[in-house]
Amino acid sequence: MFDLSTDWYRGRLDEDWDPPTAEKTEAIFASHGLTGDFWRLS
Amino acid sequence: MTPFDRQVRAQIYRLFSGGTAVVDEAVIAGSRGWATDDVEDSLDRLAEIHLVKLAEGGHRVGMAHPFSGAGTGYRSVVGDRSWNANCAWDTLAILAMMGDGEAVAPGPDGDVIWSVQDGKVSPEGVVHLLVPARRFWDDIEFT
């Protein structure tokens, strides 16, 4: 969860941060083994 | 986001990460010399796209993930600094942003404390999420 948080919140303090798309967020989840319907956004 | 909304969002995070506990339209506006009405409008837009959660009945920022604008019992501690978090996940997320320290969660028998050092969390634990990801914002406070 710490590693997930590091990836998901990277850049959040920056003014030029943009929220990730649903697809990007799902990719972040998947990169940490979080797959399946529970973690789908689209 | 409009350019101004982008600035307001960043200022919210600057305030929370800098240790401001209560972030509302007056605090945001005063910190940058902006008009309060403009900040309120921006907060409404940011809330609409789920970048903040406003507290009921006003423009106080209740949530700017992972920071909480309220005392929840969940908090992150780095040295002599601490921040309110929304949940266990967010306690770790704040430490990922702010540095090594302790993630504190309320438990039935007192606080549960994890230590984060060099990217490693100890002791190991389990975080249980009840709400599927696509429904996080149906009721983000419940989530």
N, CA and C atoms of all chains as a GROMACS GRO file, in nm:
protein
  555
    1MET      N    1   0.082  -0.119   0.000
    1MET     CA    2   0.000   0.000   0.000
    1MET      C    3   0.086   0.125   0.000
    2PHE      N    4   0.201   0.119   0.069
    2PHE     CA    5   0.290   0.234   0.066
    2PHE      C    6   0.343   0.257  -0.074
    3ASP      N    7   0.384   0.149  -0.140
    3ASP     CA    8   0.434   0.162  -0.278
    3ASP      C    9   0.325   0.214  -0.370
    4LEU      N   10   0.202   0.164  -0.354
    4LEU     CA   11   0.089   0.214  -0.432
    4LEU      C   12   0.070   0.363  -0.408
    5SER      N   13   0.075   0.403  -0.282
    5SER     CA   14   0.056   0.544  -0.249
    5SER      C   15   0.164   0.631  -0.313
    6THR      N   16   0.286   0.579  -0.312
    6THR     CA   17   0.396   0.655  -0.373
    6THR      C   18   0.369   0.681  -0.520
    7ASP      N   19   0.323   0.578  -0.590
    7ASP     CA   20   0.294   0.594  -0.732
    7ASP      C   21   0.170   0.682  -0.755
    8TRP      N   22   0.064   0.657  -0.677
    8TRP     CA   23  -0.063   0.726  -0.703
    8TRP      C   24  -0.055   0.876  -0.669
    9TYR      N   25   0.018   0.907  -0.565
    9TYR     CA   26   0.022   1.046  -0.520
    9TYR      C   27   0.143   1.124  -0.573
   10ARG      N   28   0.221   1.056  -0.658
   10ARG     CA   29   0.339   1.124  -0.712
   10ARG      C   30   0.296   1.254  -0.784
   11GLY      N   31   0.360   1.362  -0.748
   11GLY     CA   32   0.334   1.488  -0.816
   11GLY      C   33   0.215   1.566  -0.765
   12ARG      N   34   0.141   1.510  -0.670
   12ARG     CA   35   0.016   1.573  -0.626
   12ARG      C   36   0.037   1.713  -0.570
   13LEU      N   37   0.154   1.741  -0.515
   13LEU     CA   38   0.180   1.874  -0.459
   13LEU      C   39   0.216   1.975  -0.568
   14ASP      N   40   0.242   1.929  -0.688
   14ASP     CA   41   0.286   2.019  -0.795
   14ASP      C   42   0.168   2.091  -0.859
   15GLU      N   43   0.188   2.217  -0.893
   15GLU     CA   44   0.080   2.295  -0.954
   15GLU      C   45   0.041   2.239  -1.090
   16ASP      N   46   0.134   2.180  -1.162
   16ASP     CA   47   0.102   2.130  -1.295
   16ASP      C   48   0.054   1.985  -1.294
   17TRP      N   49   0.020   1.932  -1.177
   17TRP     CA   50  -0.033   1.796  -1.167
   17TRP      C   51  -0.169   1.788  -1.233
   18ASP      N   52  -0.191   1.682  -1.304
   18ASP     CA   53  -0.322   1.654  -1.360
   18ASP      C   54  -0.371   1.522  -1.304
   19PRO      N   55  -0.500   1.511  -1.273
   19PRO     CA   56  -0.550   1.382  -1.224
   19PRO      C   57  -0.533   1.276  -1.332
   20PRO      N   58  -0.493   1.157  -1.293
   20PRO     CA   59  -0.476   1.052  -1.393
   20PRO      C   60  -0.611   1.010  -1.451
   21THR      N   61  -0.608   0.966  -1.573
   21THR     CA   62  -0.728   0.913  -1.635
   21THR      C   63  -0.766   0.782  -1.566
   22ALA      N   64  -0.888   0.736  -1.595
   22ALA     CA   65  -0.930   0.608  -1.538
   22ALA      C   66  -0.836   0.496  -1.584
   23GLU      N   67  -0.796   0.504  -1.709
   23GLU     CA   68  -0.707   0.400  -1.763
   23GLU      C   69  -0.571   0.404  -1.694
   24LYS      N   70  -0.519   0.523  -1.672
   24LYS     CA   71  -0.390   0.536  -1.605
   24LYS      C   72  -0.400   0.487  -1.461
   25THR      N   73  -0.509   0.521  -1.395
   25THR     CA   74  -0.528   0.478  -1.257
   25THR      C   75  -0.535   0.326  -1.250
   26GLU      N   76  -0.610   0.265  -1.342
   26GLU     CA   77  -0.618   0.119  -1.346
   26GLU      C   78  -0.480   0.057  -1.370
   27ALA      N   79  -0.401   0.122  -1.452
   27ALA     CA   80  -0.265   0.073  -1.478
   27ALA      C   81  -0.179   0.081  -1.352
   28ILE      N   82  -0.198   0.188  -1.275
   28ILE     CA   83  -0.125   0.200  -1.149
   28ILE      C   84  -0.166   0.087  -1.055
   29PHE      N   85  -0.297   0.067  -1.043
   29PHE     CA   86  -0.345  -0.042  -0.957
   29PHE      C   87  -0.285  -0.175  -1.003
   30ALA      N   88  -0.292  -0.201  -1.133
   30ALA     CA   89  -0.246  -0.330  -1.187
   30ALA      C   90  -0.096  -0.349  -1.163
   31SER      N   91  -0.019  -0.242  -1.168
   31SER     CA   92   0.125  -0.253  -1.148
   31SER      C   93   0.158  -0.297  -1.006
   32HIS      N   94   0.061  -0.287  -0.917
   32HIS     CA   95   0.079  -0.331  -0.779
   32HIS      C   96  -0.004  -0.455  -0.748
   33GLY      N   97  -0.042  -0.524  -0.854
   33GLY     CA   98  -0.115  -0.650  -0.837
   33GLY      C   99  -0.261  -0.634  -0.806
   34LEU      N  100  -0.313  -0.515  -0.818
   34LEU     CA  101  -0.454  -0.489  -0.786
   34LEU      C  102  -0.533  -0.492  -0.916
   35THR      N  103  -0.584  -0.611  -0.946
   35THR     CA  104  -0.658  -0.631  -1.069
   35THR      C  105  -0.794  -0.690  -1.036
   36GLY      N  106  -0.874  -0.710  -1.137
   36GLY     CA  107  -1.007  -0.765  -1.116
   36GLY      C  108  -1.111  -0.656  -1.108
   37ASP      N  109  -1.235  -0.701  -1.099
   37ASP     CA  110  -1.346  -0.608  -1.108
   37ASP      C  111  -1.345  -0.504  -0.997
   38PHE      N  112  -1.299  -0.541  -0.878
   38PHE     CA  113  -1.300  -0.448  -0.765
   38PHE      C  114  -1.221  -0.322  -0.798
   39TRP      N  115  -1.114  -0.336  -0.879
   39TRP     CA  116  -1.023  -0.225  -0.904
   39TRP      C  117  -1.049  -0.158  -1.038
   40ARG      N  118  -1.156  -0.200  -1.108
   40ARG     CA  119  -1.185  -0.137  -1.237
   40ARG      C  120  -1.255  -0.003  -1.218
   41LEU      N  121  -1.219   0.093  -1.299
   41LEU     CA  122  -1.283   0.225  -1.297
   41LEU      C  123  -1.364   0.250  -1.423
   42SER      N  124  -1.336   0.175  -1.527
   42SER     CA  125  -1.405   0.200  -1.655
   42SER      C  126  -1.504   0.088  -1.683
   43MET      N  127  -0.932   2.156  -1.562
   43MET     CA  128  -0.917   2.264  -1.466
   43MET      C  129  -0.879   2.394  -1.536
   44THR      N  130  -0.933   2.506  -1.486
   44THR     CA  131  -0.887   2.634  -1.535
   44THR      C  132  -0.750   2.662  -1.473
   45PRO      N  133  -0.674   2.754  -1.529
   45PRO     CA  134  -0.546   2.789  -1.467
   45PRO      C  135  -0.562   2.833  -1.320
   46PHE      N  136  -0.669   2.908  -1.291
   46PHE     CA  137  -0.691   2.950  -1.154
   46PHE      C  138  -0.726   2.831  -1.064
   47ASP      N  139  -0.807   2.739  -1.114
   47ASP     CA  140  -0.840   2.620  -1.036
   47ASP      C  141  -0.713   2.542  -1.005
   48ARG      N  142  -0.624   2.534  -1.103
   48ARG     CA  143  -0.497   2.465  -1.083
   48ARG      C  144  -0.417   2.532  -0.970
   49GLN      N  145  -0.417   2.665  -0.968
   49GLN     CA  146  -0.347   2.738  -0.863
   49GLN      C  147  -0.412   2.715  -0.727
   50VAL      N  148  -0.544   2.717  -0.725
   50VAL     CA  149  -0.616   2.697  -0.598
   50VAL      C  150  -0.588   2.557  -0.545
   51ARG      N  151  -0.597   2.456  -0.633
   51ARG     CA  152  -0.570   2.318  -0.590
   51ARG      C  153  -0.430   2.308  -0.531
   52ALA      N  154  -0.334   2.365  -0.600
   52ALA     CA  155  -0.196   2.358  -0.551
   52ALA      C  156  -0.182   2.430  -0.417
   53GLN      N  157  -0.251   2.542  -0.400
   53GLN     CA  158  -0.242   2.616  -0.275
   53GLN      C  159  -0.304   2.538  -0.160
   54ILE      N  160  -0.414   2.466  -0.189
   54ILE     CA  161  -0.474   2.380  -0.086
   54ILE      C  162  -0.371   2.280  -0.036
   55TYR      N  163  -0.302   2.217  -0.131
   55TYR     CA  164  -0.202   2.116  -0.092
   55TYR      C  165  -0.082   2.181  -0.024
   56ARG      N  166  -0.047   2.301  -0.067
   56ARG     CA  167   0.064   2.372  -0.003
   56ARG      C  168   0.027   2.402   0.143
   57LEU      N  169  -0.096   2.443   0.166
   57LEU     CA  170  -0.140   2.475   0.301
   57LEU      C  171  -0.144   2.351   0.389
   58PHE      N  172  -0.210   2.246   0.341
   58PHE     CA  173  -0.218   2.124   0.422
   58PHE      C  174  -0.079   2.067   0.449
   59SER      N  175   0.002   2.055   0.344
   59SER     CA  176   0.134   1.993   0.364
   59SER      C  177   0.222   2.080   0.453
   60GLY      N  178   0.195   2.211   0.453
   60GLY     CA  179   0.271   2.301   0.538
   60GLY      C  180   0.223   2.302   0.682
   61GLY      N  181   0.116   2.228   0.710
   61GLY     CA  182   0.072   2.214   0.847
   61GLY      C  183  -0.053   2.291   0.884
   62THR      N  184  -0.115   2.358   0.788
   62THR     CA  185  -0.240   2.427   0.818
   62THR      C  186  -0.350   2.324   0.836
   63ALA      N  187  -0.416   2.328   0.950
   63ALA     CA  188  -0.517   2.225   0.981
   63ALA      C  189  -0.652   2.256   0.916
   64VAL      N  190  -0.690   2.383   0.917
   64VAL     CA  191  -0.820   2.422   0.861
   64VAL      C  192  -0.796   2.504   0.736
   65VAL      N  193  -0.841   2.451   0.625
   65VAL     CA  194  -0.822   2.519   0.496
   65VAL      C  195  -0.961   2.548   0.440
   66ASP      N  196  -0.995   2.675   0.437
   66ASP     CA  197  -1.125   2.716   0.381
   66ASP      C  198  -1.102   2.831   0.285
   67GLU      N  199  -1.215   2.884   0.233
   67GLU     CA  200  -1.200   2.986   0.128
   67GLU      C  201  -1.125   3.109   0.179
   68ALA      N  202  -1.146   3.145   0.304
   68ALA     CA  203  -1.079   3.264   0.359
   68ALA      C  204  -0.930   3.241   0.374
   69VAL      N  205  -0.893   3.123   0.421
   69VAL     CA  206  -0.750   3.091   0.438
   69VAL      C  207  -0.680   3.084   0.303
   70ILE      N  208  -0.746   3.020   0.208
   70ILE     CA  209  -0.685   3.008   0.074
   70ILE      C  210  -0.670   3.146   0.012
   71ALA      N  211  -0.779   3.222   0.013
   71ALA     CA  212  -0.778   3.355  -0.048
   71ALA      C  213  -0.675   3.445   0.020
   72GLY      N  214  -0.674   3.444   0.151
   72GLY     CA  215  -0.583   3.531   0.225
   72GLY      C  216  -0.437   3.496   0.204
   73SER      N  217  -0.410   3.369   0.181
   73SER     CA  218  -0.271   3.327   0.165
   73SER      C  219  -0.210   3.372   0.034
   74ARG      N  220  -0.297   3.406  -0.062
   74ARG     CA  221  -0.247   3.444  -0.194
   74ARG      C  222  -0.301   3.580  -0.242
   75GLY      N  223  -0.384   3.645  -0.159
   75GLY     CA  224  -0.440   3.773  -0.198
   75GLY      C  225  -0.547   3.763  -0.304
   76TRP      N  226  -0.615   3.650  -0.309
   76TRP     CA  227  -0.722   3.630  -0.406
   76TRP      C  228  -0.856   3.674  -0.349
   77ALA      N  229  -0.953   3.698  -0.435
   77ALA     CA  230  -1.088   3.731  -0.392
   77ALA      C  231  -1.156   3.606  -0.339
   78THR      N  232  -1.222   3.618  -0.225
   78THR     CA  233  -1.287   3.504  -0.163
   78THR      C  234  -1.392   3.442  -0.255
   79ASP      N  235  -1.469   3.526  -0.324
   79ASP     CA  236  -1.572   3.475  -0.414
   79ASP      C  237  -1.511   3.389  -0.524
   80ASP      N  238  -1.398   3.432  -0.577
   80ASP     CA  239  -1.332   3.355  -0.683
   80ASP      C  240  -1.285   3.220  -0.629
   81VAL      N  241  -1.234   3.221  -0.507
   81VAL     CA  242  -1.188   3.096  -0.447
   81VAL      C  243  -1.306   3.002  -0.422
   82GLU      N  244  -1.417   3.056  -0.376
   82GLU     CA  245  -1.536   2.973  -0.354
   82GLU      C  246  -1.580   2.907  -0.485
   83ASP      N  247  -1.585   2.984  -0.590
   83ASP     CA  248  -1.624   2.928  -0.720
   83ASP      C  249  -1.528   2.818  -0.764
   84SER      N  250  -1.400   2.843  -0.743
   84SER     CA  251  -1.300   2.744  -0.780
   84SER      C  252  -1.316   2.617  -0.698
   85LEU      N  253  -1.339   2.633  -0.568
   85LEU     CA  254  -1.359   2.516  -0.482
   85LEU      C  255  -1.479   2.433  -0.528
   86ASP      N  256  -1.585   2.502  -0.568
   86ASP     CA  257  -1.702   2.430  -0.619
   86ASP      C  258  -1.666   2.349  -0.743
   87ARG      N  259  -1.587   2.408  -0.832
   87ARG     CA  260  -1.548   2.337  -0.953
   87ARG      C  261  -1.457   2.219  -0.919
   88LEU      N  262  -1.364   2.239  -0.828
   88LEU     CA  263  -1.274   2.131  -0.789
   88LEU      C  264  -1.351   2.017  -0.721
   89ALA      N  265  -1.451   2.053  -0.644
   89ALA     CA  266  -1.533   1.950  -0.579
   89ALA      C  267  -1.614   1.873  -0.683
   90GLU      N  268  -1.662   1.943  -0.783
   90GLU     CA  269  -1.742   1.879  -0.888
   90GLU      C  270  -1.664   1.769  -0.960
   91ILE      N  271  -1.533   1.790  -0.977
   91ILE     CA  272  -1.452   1.690  -1.046
   91ILE      C  273  -1.372   1.604  -0.947
   92HIS      N  274  -1.419   1.608  -0.821
   92HIS     CA  275  -1.366   1.516  -0.719
   92HIS      C  276  -1.219   1.535  -0.689
   93LEU      N  277  -1.173   1.657  -0.698
   93LEU     CA  278  -1.035   1.683  -0.655
   93LEU      C  279  -1.029   1.730  -0.511
   94VAL      N  280  -1.140   1.774  -0.455
   94VAL     CA  281  -1.153   1.801  -0.313
   94VAL      C  282  -1.293   1.759  -0.271
   95LYS      N  283  -1.311   1.740  -0.142
   95LYS     CA  284  -1.443   1.720  -0.085
   95LYS      C  285  -1.465   1.833   0.013
   96LEU      N  286  -1.568   1.911  -0.010
   96LEU     CA  287  -1.598   2.023   0.079
   96LEU      C  288  -1.683   1.976   0.196
   97ALA      N  289  -1.656   2.035   0.311
   97ALA     CA  290  -1.740   2.005   0.427
   97ALA      C  291  -1.880   2.059   0.403
   98GLU      N  292  -1.979   1.994   0.464
   98GLU     CA  293  -2.118   2.034   0.443
   98GLU      C  294  -2.142   2.180   0.478
   99GLY      N  295  -2.216   2.246   0.391
   99GLY     CA  296  -2.263   2.380   0.423
   99GLY      C  297  -2.165   2.492   0.402
  100GLY      N  298  -2.055   2.467   0.338
  100GLY     CA  299  -1.962   2.578   0.321
  100GLY      C  300  -1.849   2.543   0.226
  101HIS      N  301  -1.740   2.614   0.239
  101HIS     CA  302  -1.625   2.594   0.151
  101HIS      C  303  -1.499   2.558   0.228
  102ARG      N  304  -1.520   2.493   0.342
  102ARG     CA  305  -1.402   2.438   0.410
  102ARG      C  306  -1.366   2.308   0.341
  103VAL      N  307  -1.238   2.286   0.317
  103VAL     CA  308  -1.193   2.164   0.252
  103VAL      C  309  -1.193   2.051   0.355
  104GLY      N  310  -1.285   1.956   0.335
  104GLY     CA  311  -1.291   1.842   0.425
  104GLY      C  312  -1.188   1.736   0.387
  105MET      N  313  -1.167   1.723   0.259
  105MET     CA  314  -1.070   1.624   0.208
  105MET      C  315  -0.999   1.680   0.087
  106ALA      N  316  -0.868   1.670   0.087
  106ALA     CA  317  -0.785   1.690  -0.032
  106ALA      C  318  -0.686   1.575  -0.023
  107HIS      N  319  -0.726   1.464  -0.078
  107HIS     CA  320  -0.655   1.338  -0.055
  107HIS      C  321  -0.507   1.351  -0.083
  108PRO      N  322  -0.422   1.301   0.008
  108PRO     CA  323  -0.455   1.221   0.126
  108PRO      C  324  -0.481   1.299   0.255
  109PHE      N  325  -0.483   1.432   0.246
  109PHE     CA  326  -0.499   1.514   0.366
  109PHE      C  327  -0.646   1.525   0.404
  110SER      N  328  -0.670   1.528   0.534
  110SER     CA  329  -0.804   1.552   0.586
  110SER      C  330  -0.808   1.689   0.651
  111GLY      N  331  -0.920   1.756   0.631
  111GLY     CA  332  -0.940   1.885   0.696
  111GLY      C  333  -1.009   1.871   0.831
  112ALA      N  334  -1.018   1.751   0.880
  112ALA     CA  335  -1.081   1.727   1.009
  112ALA      C  336  -1.001   1.623   1.086
  113GLY      N  337  -1.014   1.626   1.216
  113GLY     CA  338  -0.952   1.522   1.297
  113GLY      C  339  -1.032   1.394   1.284
  114THR      N  340  -0.968   1.291   1.234
  114THR     CA  341  -1.035   1.164   1.210
  114THR      C  342  -0.982   1.052   1.300
  115GLY      N  343  -0.875   1.081   1.369
  115GLY     CA  344  -0.804   0.977   1.442
  115GLY      C  345  -0.692   0.917   1.358
  116TYR      N  346  -0.702   0.928   1.228
  116TYR     CA  347  -0.594   0.884   1.140
  116TYR      C  348  -0.498   1.001   1.123
  117ARG      N  349  -0.371   0.978   1.146
  117ARG     CA  350  -0.276   1.087   1.129
  117ARG      C  351  -0.139   1.032   1.093
  118SER      N  352  -0.060   1.120   1.035
  118SER     CA  353   0.077   1.086   0.994
  118SER      C  354   0.171   1.179   1.068
  119VAL      N  355   0.280   1.124   1.116
  119VAL     CA  356   0.373   1.200   1.200
  119VAL      C  357   0.513   1.186   1.144
  120VAL      N  358   0.576   1.302   1.120
  120VAL     CA  359   0.716   1.305   1.080
  120VAL      C  360   0.786   1.402   1.175
  121GLY      N  361   0.866   1.349   1.262
  121GLY     CA  362   0.933   1.434   1.361
  121GLY      C  363   0.830   1.504   1.447
  122ASP      N  364   0.840   1.638   1.452
  122ASP     CA  365   0.744   1.714   1.533
  122ASP      C  366   0.628   1.768   1.449
  123ARG      N  367   0.615   1.720   1.327
  123ARG     CA  368   0.504   1.761   1.240
  123ARG      C  369   0.402   1.649   1.227
  124SER      N  370   0.277   1.684   1.214
  124SER     CA  371   0.174   1.582   1.192
  124SER      C  372   0.064   1.638   1.104
  125TRP      N  373  -0.007   1.547   1.039
  125TRP     CA  374  -0.115   1.582   0.948
  125TRP      C  375  -0.232   1.489   0.972
  126ASN      N  376  -0.350   1.541   0.960
  126ASN     CA  377  -0.470   1.457   0.965
  126ASN      C  378  -0.487   1.385   0.832
  127ALA      N  379  -0.523   1.257   0.840
  127ALA     CA  380  -0.548   1.176   0.721
  127ALA      C  381  -0.692   1.129   0.722
  128ASN      N  382  -0.737   1.082   0.607
  128ASN     CA  383  -0.876   1.039   0.595
  128ASN      C  384  -0.896   0.893   0.635
  129CYS      N  385  -0.790   0.814   0.624
  129CYS     CA  386  -0.801   0.670   0.646
  129CYS      C  387  -0.661   0.613   0.659
  130ALA      N  388  -0.653   0.483   0.680
  130ALA     CA  389  -0.523   0.418   0.694
  130ALA      C  390  -0.439   0.433   0.567
  131TRP      N  391  -0.504   0.415   0.454
  131TRP     CA  392  -0.433   0.430   0.327
  131TRP      C  393  -0.370   0.569   0.320
  132ASP      N  394  -0.446   0.670   0.356
  132ASP     CA  395  -0.397   0.806   0.346
  132ASP      C  396  -0.286   0.837   0.446
  133THR      N  397  -0.285   0.768   0.560
  133THR     CA  398  -0.173   0.790   0.653
  133THR      C  399  -0.041   0.750   0.586
  134LEU      N  400  -0.045   0.640   0.512
  134LEU     CA  401   0.075   0.597   0.442
  134LEU      C  402   0.107   0.689   0.325
  135ALA      N  403   0.002   0.734   0.257
  135ALA     CA  404   0.021   0.823   0.143
  135ALA      C  405   0.086   0.955   0.186
  136ILE      N  406   0.045   1.007   0.300
  136ILE     CA  407   0.106   1.132   0.349
  136ILE      C  408   0.255   1.110   0.376
  137LEU      N  409   0.289   0.996   0.434
  137LEU     CA  410   0.430   0.968   0.459
  137LEU      C  411   0.506   0.950   0.328
  138ALA      N  412   0.440   0.891   0.226
  138ALA     CA  413   0.504   0.879   0.095
  138ALA      C  414   0.536   1.019   0.039
  139MET      N  415   0.455   1.116   0.074
  139MET     CA  416   0.475   1.253   0.024
  139MET      C  417   0.569   1.334   0.113
  140MET      N  418   0.564   1.308   0.244
  140MET     CA  419   0.629   1.399   0.338
  140MET      C  420   0.756   1.343   0.401
  141GLY      N  421   0.773   1.210   0.397
  141GLY     CA  422   0.895   1.154   0.453
  141GLY      C  423   0.868   1.044   0.554
  142ASP      N  424   0.975   0.980   0.596
  142ASP     CA  425   0.964   0.870   0.691
  142ASP      C  426   0.905   0.916   0.823
  143GLY      N  427   0.825   0.826   0.882
  143GLY     CA  428   0.766   0.861   1.010
  143GLY      C  429   0.670   0.753   1.054
  144GLU      N  430   0.563   0.794   1.121
  144GLU     CA  431   0.465   0.700   1.174
  144GLU      C  432   0.328   0.726   1.115
  145ALA      N  433   0.262   0.617   1.081
  145ALA     CA  434   0.123   0.621   1.037
  145ALA      C  435   0.039   0.571   1.152
  146VAL      N  436  -0.057   0.650   1.195
  146VAL     CA  437  -0.135   0.619   1.314
  146VAL      C  438  -0.282   0.603   1.276
  147ALA      N  439  -0.341   0.493   1.321
  147ALA     CA  440  -0.483   0.469   1.296
  147ALA      C  441  -0.552   0.436   1.428
  148PRO      N  442  -0.676   0.480   1.444
  148PRO     CA  443  -0.747   0.446   1.568
  148PRO      C  444  -0.787   0.299   1.566
  149GLY      N  445  -0.773   0.233   1.676
  149GLY     CA  446  -0.811   0.094   1.686
  149GLY      C  447  -0.899   0.070   1.807
  150PRO      N  448  -0.959  -0.048   1.816
  150PRO     CA  449  -1.050  -0.076   1.928
  150PRO      C  450  -0.980  -0.076   2.063
  151ASP      N  451  -0.849  -0.102   2.062
  151ASP     CA  452  -0.774  -0.106   2.187
  151ASP      C  453  -0.668   0.003   2.193
  152GLY      N  454  -0.692   0.114   2.123
  152GLY     CA  455  -0.594   0.221   2.118
  152GLY      C  456  -0.536   0.236   1.978
  153ASP      N  457  -0.444   0.328   1.964
  153ASP     CA  458  -0.388   0.356   1.832
  153ASP      C  459  -0.309   0.238   1.777
  154VAL      N  460  -0.321   0.217   1.646
  154VAL     CA  461  -0.239   0.122   1.573
  154VAL      C  462  -0.134   0.204   1.500
  155ILE      N  463  -0.010   0.169   1.517
  155ILE     CA  464   0.100   0.252   1.463
  155ILE      C  465   0.189   0.168   1.372
  156TRP      N  466   0.208   0.219   1.251
  156TRP     CA  467   0.307   0.162   1.159
  156TRP      C  468   0.423   0.261   1.146
  157SER      N  469   0.539   0.206   1.135
  157SER     CA  470   0.658   0.286   1.110
  157SER      C  471   0.696   0.275   0.964
  158VAL      N  472   0.730   0.385   0.902
  158VAL     CA  473   0.778   0.384   0.764
  158VAL      C  474   0.920   0.439   0.763
  159GLN      N  475   1.012   0.357   0.721
  159GLN     CA  476   1.152   0.396   0.713
  159GLN      C  477   1.208   0.346   0.580
  160ASP      N  478   1.263   0.436   0.503
  160ASP     CA  479   1.324   0.400   0.374
  160ASP      C  480   1.228   0.320   0.286
  161GLY      N  481   1.102   0.358   0.288
  161GLY     CA  482   1.005   0.294   0.202
  161GLY      C  483   0.951   0.162   0.253
  162LYS      N  484   0.991   0.124   0.371
  162LYS     CA  485   0.946  -0.004   0.428
  162LYS      C  486   0.851   0.023   0.544
  163VAL      N  487   0.739  -0.050   0.543
  163VAL     CA  488   0.637  -0.034   0.646
  163VAL      C  489   0.649  -0.150   0.745
  164SER      N  490   0.649  -0.117   0.871
  164SER     CA  491   0.649  -0.222   0.973
  164SER      C  492   0.562  -0.179   1.091
  165PRO      N  493   0.495  -0.274   1.154
  165PRO     CA  494   0.484  -0.415   1.115
  165PRO      C  495   0.394  -0.430   0.993
  166GLU      N  496   0.390  -0.550   0.939
  166GLU     CA  497   0.299  -0.575   0.828
  166GLU      C  498   0.156  -0.572   0.878
  167GLY      N  499   0.065  -0.543   0.786
  167GLY     CA  500  -0.074  -0.540   0.825
  167GLY      C  501  -0.162  -0.558   0.703
  168VAL      N  502  -0.290  -0.547   0.725
  168VAL     CA  503  -0.388  -0.562   0.617
  168VAL      C  504  -0.480  -0.441   0.618
  169VAL      N  505  -0.500  -0.384   0.503
  169VAL     CA  506  -0.597  -0.277   0.489
  169VAL      C  507  -0.714  -0.333   0.410
  170HIS      N  508  -0.831  -0.323   0.465
  170HIS     CA  509  -0.950  -0.379   0.402
  170HIS      C  510  -1.034  -0.266   0.346
  171LEU      N  511  -1.058  -0.271   0.217
  171LEU     CA  512  -1.143  -0.172   0.152
  171LEU      C  513  -1.280  -0.233   0.124
  172LEU      N  514  -1.384  -0.163   0.163
  172LEU     CA  515  -1.519  -0.214   0.144
  172LEU      C  516  -1.578  -0.177   0.009
  173VAL      N  517  -1.536  -0.063  -0.044
  173VAL     CA  518  -1.602  -0.005  -0.160
  173VAL      C  519  -1.516  -0.026  -0.285
  174PRO      N  520  -1.572  -0.080  -0.393
  174PRO     CA  521  -1.496  -0.094  -0.517
  174PRO      C  522  -1.453   0.041  -0.572
  175ALA      N  523  -1.343   0.039  -0.645
  175ALA     CA  524  -1.279   0.162  -0.689
  175ALA      C  525  -1.373   0.253  -0.767
  176ARG      N  526  -1.456   0.197  -0.855
  176ARG     CA  527  -1.543   0.282  -0.938
  176ARG      C  528  -1.649   0.351  -0.855
  177ARG      N  529  -1.666   0.310  -0.731
  177ARG     CA  530  -1.767   0.371  -0.644
  177ARG      C  531  -1.708   0.450  -0.527
  178PHE      N  532  -1.575   0.471  -0.531
  178PHE     CA  533  -1.511   0.545  -0.422
  178PHE      C  534  -1.583   0.676  -0.393
  179TRP      N  535  -1.618   0.750  -0.498
  179TRP     CA  536  -1.673   0.885  -0.480
  179TRP      C  537  -1.825   0.886  -0.469
  180ASP      N  538  -1.890   0.768  -0.468
  180ASP     CA  539  -2.035   0.768  -0.440
  180ASP      C  540  -2.060   0.832  -0.303
  181ASP      N  541  -1.976   0.797  -0.208
  181ASP     CA  542  -1.979   0.856  -0.074
  181ASP      C  543  -1.837   0.849  -0.023
  182ILE      N  544  -1.758   0.947  -0.058
  182ILE     CA  545  -1.614   0.940  -0.032
  182ILE      C  546  -1.584   0.938   0.116
  183GLU      N  547  -1.670   0.996   0.199
  183GLU     CA  548  -1.645   0.993   0.343
  183GLU      C  549  -1.662   0.852   0.396
  184PHE      N  550  -1.760   0.776   0.343
  184PHE     CA  551  -1.780   0.638   0.384
  184PHE      C  552  -1.665   0.552   0.334
  185THR      N  553  -1.625   0.579   0.210
  185THR     CA  554  -1.515   0.503   0.152
  185THR      C  555  -1.391   0.511   0.240
   0.00000   0.00000   0.00000
